[in-house]
Structure formats: C-alpha cells, structure tokens
Amino acid sequence: MRAYVGTYSGAVGNLGNGEGIYLFEMDRQTGALAQRRLVAKSANPSWIVIHPSRRYLYAVNEVDSYQGKSGSVSAFAIDEATGDLNPLNVVSSEGAGPAYISLDAAGKFAFVANYGGGTLAVLSIQADGSLGSAVDVRHDQGSVGAQRATDAPRGSFAMSGHDAPHVHIALADPQNRFVLATDLGQDRIYVYRFDSQTGKLGDDPVIATLPSGDGPRHLAFHPNGRWLYSIQEEASTVVQFDFDVQRGALAAKQTVSALPPGFSGTSFASEILIGHEGRFLYAANRLANTIAVFAIGAEGRLERVGDTPVMGDYPSQCRIDPSGHFLFACNRRSDNITSFRIDHKTGTLNFIGYTGVGSPGSITFVG
C-alpha cells in the first residue's frame, strides 16, 4: 500500500527538516513503512489529501507569501504505475497559513482552513484534477477567547492562537450536506449548509461555542454521522456533541481530558481519530507526547481505556490506514513516524517501530 507524507520544509514558522512530499510503502501484514523517495519538492506541504478517484493528491502550502499575502494549495496527478506526483497547478488558498484541506464526498470541491488568515475557502476541482478558483470564502470576524484556557490542566502555560480568528479545520459531514469549521481563536465551531452542486456555503451558519481559551482544533465524526467529537488544543479536552443531521445543530454532551490522569504542566492536543468500527476514539497530545484511548459507549459517551506513549516528539497528526489495523503518528520534532497495531478487542495500541522522515506533518494512503 502506498503512503504519502507531507512535511514542514522551513518555509514558515519553526524551521522544518523536510523537503516536500515523500512516497512510502506500507506492508499490509506488518504495518511497517519503507521510504522510497521524495516525489514533490514543495513549500511546507503540511497537510495532504487524496481525491476519491485515487488519481490526484492535494497539499496545502503553509506559507503567507504566495502572491504576496496568502498561502497556496498544490494539485498533483498520481502516476498509477510508479506513484510519482506530476504537478498540475497551484492556486491561492485565500488566506495566510493554510493548515488543513479536505474534499467533499464527490471530489468536486476542496475545503481549506487558513489558520493565519482566519478564512475558510471552497475551491473547485476541475475534470482533469486541477484546482479552480475559489467559489466561496468566509472570513471569521469578531471577538476572540481568553489567553488562558478555561479547562487547562493544572500548571499549564499553554497560550497560542487567541490573538485573532484562526480557522483550523474544515470538513463536510458524512451526508455531504454541511461544512464544519473550527475557529481556535474564537473558540467556536461553525456549521454551514453546503450546496454540493455549486460549492456555495449558507449565509447563516449554526455556531457552537466552546469554553473561552480552550481552542477547538480538529473534529471527527462517528460512522453513524450523529456524534461529533472536538479536540481542544490548549485545554487538551475532548467534547462529544450530538449532531442534528437535518439542521446542523450541535449539542454538547460530555467533556473529558485527553491527558493522562494526574497530568500537570503544558501540552497542546493535536489530533482526534475514530477507529473504523466506531468503537474506539484516539486523541493525541503534543509535549505530553501520548495518545489517549477511549471506548465509545451508549449515546456516544467516552470511557477511558488508557494512554500510550507516542514514542516520538510532538505528534502533529495521526492517521489510521484504510484497513483499520494500524495507526501512524507524525512526530514533527523528532523527525519520525511511529507505527502501532490496533487491538480491535480492547482498542489499545501496540508499538511496531520508527520510520525516519524530516518534520512530518501528515500521512495519507492509497490502497
């Protein structure tokens, strides 16, 4: 199975040791990764996504200098025989520092979260896989949350992102009827109605508010489409919501810590994932460098199973492979990806090994 890894190349923020997008191969039986080669030199392709057709790859370029003020998004065609990436085009992300990209279910539109610019952009995808211009752009406005998280762990000095609006994730719901976006600076989740034909977003989003300063970062839907989980970067909490599939409304039901019991100090939560069977949830923490494991019970409530050391430093992203058997953590500061086998009975993670790559930001698979 092919795997692509986007890295930080030092183009913005903390210097990175990557050079672009790398091609790996994953052993389907053992989960071991073998690096093959650099397949695209690119500026900070920190988040990448594969088109549903498996013929195209898209990467945000987390910079603020494209056309003088923006980030950008790069489109590539995947060579089916070799796995090489052939550049198609580069377009503006419509905001500085894009941190996330996802696609709608039909592969017609890309949703880009511009962290630095505080904008959500919807880009069209052309028949040949190239990117068109933005069909909609939303710029978050208004007040921001507190510098200190309401629900921060004891002894935390986590302060980031509450100087201005910062859109951190944008993704469609499982029915492709809504687009959800977190604003870490505003401590909000926006839910826009989505026109899957035009790519346009509704003008009156539903807004869910998180505790001031907690900093919602990433979201994960349960396979049933009715439960949504949000991880807060500065509070290191997970909030479970009931999602109204007709109206897009969110109702908070439970809040749990993603950190090990008794943890004291500073940590920044990063990623949230749900196993393929919908029975377990995984939440990663940077600085604490752990992955919390929760069982998903009745009505979507979480029960802690345990905590697994990530075996690396600063896991920016985690991803479960298409088979659902393996979890991979991209450890940005230790220049490696760590691999784990998922125990489907207990949800626990069993360490497999390390794979070196400079400043990995995200990993995705073509099965």
Secondary structure, 3 states (H helix, E strand, C coil): CEEEEEECCCCCCCCCCCCEEEEEEECCCCCCEEEEEEEEECCCCCEEEECCCCCEEEEEEEEEEECCCEEEEEEEEECCCCCCEEEEEEEECCCCCEEEEEECCCCCEEEEEECCCCEEEEEEECCCCCEEEEEEEEECCCCCCCCCCCCCCCCCCCCCCCCCCCEEEEEECCCCCEEEEEECCCCEEEEEEECCCCCCECCCCEEEECCCCCCEEEEEECCCCCEEEEEECCCCEEEEEEECCCCCCEEEEEEEECCCCCCCCCCEEEEEEECCCCCEEEEEEECCCEEEEEEECHHHCEEEEEEEECCCCCEEEEEECCCCCEEEEEECCCCEEEEEEECCCCCCEEEEEEEECCCEEEEEEEC
